[in-house]
Amino acid sequence: MEKHVKLISVMWIVYGGLGLLWAFIVFATLIGVSFIPDISEEAIYILRSVGVFVSVIIGIFALPEVIGGIGLLKKKEWARILVLVLCFLNLIAIPLGTALSIYSFIILFKDETVALFKAK
């Protein structure tokens, strides 16, 4: 069971890292577009505001995934609970989030896994 927990940990770290990468790409794209010459002042303000706002929102959702994955690697009970909450929230993120969430639910609810986290 320890191998499955380690695999889930790495997958949550990678999934959260991809979310953080996506936040950076959105930020860089929208801020970059705002530097196009001959663009109105309103468009510059809107592009930069939306870029910052959307990037922060994506980052707020991606950062706990990385933190939960690191906590799972260290076999912390709080991380197991955090990842279970994230699993529930990511069920609508078809297809990767759904698949990762279902796999995590199956592994993290097993009695062996609960005992593994209680022992640490």
C-alpha positions as CSV (number, residue, x, y, z in Angstrom):
1,M,0.0,0.0,0.0
2,E,2.9,2.3,0.6
3,K,3.8,2.2,-3.1
4,H,0.3,3.4,-4.0
5,V,0.5,6.3,-1.5
6,K,3.9,7.3,-2.9
7,L,2.5,7.2,-6.4
8,I,-0.6,9.3,-5.4
9,S,1.7,11.8,-3.7
10,V,3.8,12.3,-6.8
11,M,0.8,12.5,-9.0
12,W,-0.8,15.2,-6.8
13,I,2.5,17.2,-6.8
14,V,2.7,16.9,-10.6
15,Y,-1.0,17.8,-11.0
16,G,-0.6,20.8,-8.8
17,G,2.6,21.8,-10.5
18,L,0.8,21.7,-13.9
19,G,-1.9,24.0,-12.4
20,L,0.8,26.5,-11.2
21,L,2.4,26.3,-14.7
22,W,-1.0,27.0,-16.2
23,A,-1.4,30.0,-13.9
24,F,1.9,31.4,-15.0
25,I,1.1,30.8,-18.7
26,V,-2.2,32.7,-18.4
27,F,-0.5,35.5,-16.5
28,A,2.3,35.8,-19.0
29,T,0.0,35.7,-22.0
30,L,-2.5,38.3,-20.8
31,I,0.2,40.6,-19.5
32,G,2.2,40.2,-22.7
33,V,-0.8,40.9,-24.9
34,S,-1.3,44.2,-23.0
35,F,2.0,45.5,-24.4
36,I,0.7,45.4,-28.0
37,P,1.3,48.8,-29.5
38,D,-1.8,51.0,-30.4
39,I,-4.0,49.3,-27.8
40,S,-6.4,51.4,-25.8
41,E,-5.8,52.3,-22.1
42,E,-9.0,50.4,-21.1
43,A,-7.9,47.2,-22.9
44,I,-4.5,47.4,-21.1
45,Y,-6.2,47.8,-17.7
46,I,-8.7,45.0,-18.4
47,L,-6.0,42.6,-19.7
48,R,-3.7,43.1,-16.8
49,S,-6.5,42.9,-14.2
50,V,-7.9,39.7,-15.7
51,G,-4.4,38.2,-16.0
52,V,-3.6,38.8,-12.4
53,F,-7.0,37.8,-11.1
54,V,-7.3,34.5,-13.1
55,S,-3.7,33.6,-12.3
56,V,-4.2,34.1,-8.6
57,I,-7.4,32.0,-8.6
58,I,-5.7,29.2,-10.5
59,G,-2.8,29.4,-8.1
60,I,-5.0,29.3,-5.1
61,F,-6.5,26.0,-6.3
62,A,-3.2,24.5,-7.5
63,L,-1.0,25.2,-4.4
64,P,-3.0,23.0,-2.0
65,E,-2.5,20.1,-4.4
66,V,1.2,20.5,-4.2
67,I,1.1,20.9,-0.4
68,G,-1.1,17.8,0.0
69,G,1.2,15.7,-2.2
70,I,4.2,16.7,-0.2
71,G,2.3,16.0,3.0
72,L,1.3,12.5,1.7
73,L,5.0,11.8,1.0
74,K,5.7,12.5,4.6
75,K,2.7,10.4,5.7
76,K,0.9,13.2,7.6
77,E,-2.7,12.6,8.5
78,W,-3.7,16.2,7.7
79,A,-2.4,15.7,4.2
80,R,-4.6,12.6,3.7
81,I,-7.6,14.6,4.8
82,L,-6.6,17.6,2.6
83,V,-6.2,15.3,-0.5
84,L,-9.5,13.7,0.2
85,V,-11.1,17.1,0.1
86,L,-9.2,18.0,-3.0
87,C,-10.4,14.7,-4.6
88,F,-14.0,15.7,-4.0
89,L,-13.4,19.1,-5.6
90,N,-11.5,17.7,-8.6
91,L,-14.1,15.2,-9.6
92,I,-15.4,17.7,-12.1
93,A,-12.0,18.3,-13.7
94,I,-12.5,15.8,-16.5
95,P,-10.5,13.6,-17.4
96,L,-7.2,14.0,-15.4
97,G,-8.7,15.3,-12.2
98,T,-11.5,12.8,-12.2
99,A,-9.2,9.8,-12.7
100,L,-6.7,11.0,-10.1
101,S,-9.5,11.7,-7.6
102,I,-11.1,8.2,-8.1
103,Y,-7.8,6.5,-7.7
104,S,-6.9,8.6,-4.6
105,F,-10.3,7.8,-3.1
106,I,-9.8,4.1,-3.6
107,I,-6.4,4.1,-2.0
108,L,-6.8,6.6,0.8
109,F,-10.0,5.1,2.2
110,K,-8.5,1.6,2.6
111,D,-8.0,0.4,6.1
112,E,-4.3,-0.4,5.4
113,T,-3.7,3.2,4.3
114,V,-5.5,4.7,7.3
115,A,-3.4,2.5,9.6
116,L,-0.3,3.6,7.7
117,F,-1.0,7.2,8.4
118,K,-2.1,6.6,12.0
119,A,1.2,4.8,12.7
120,K,3.3,7.8,11.8
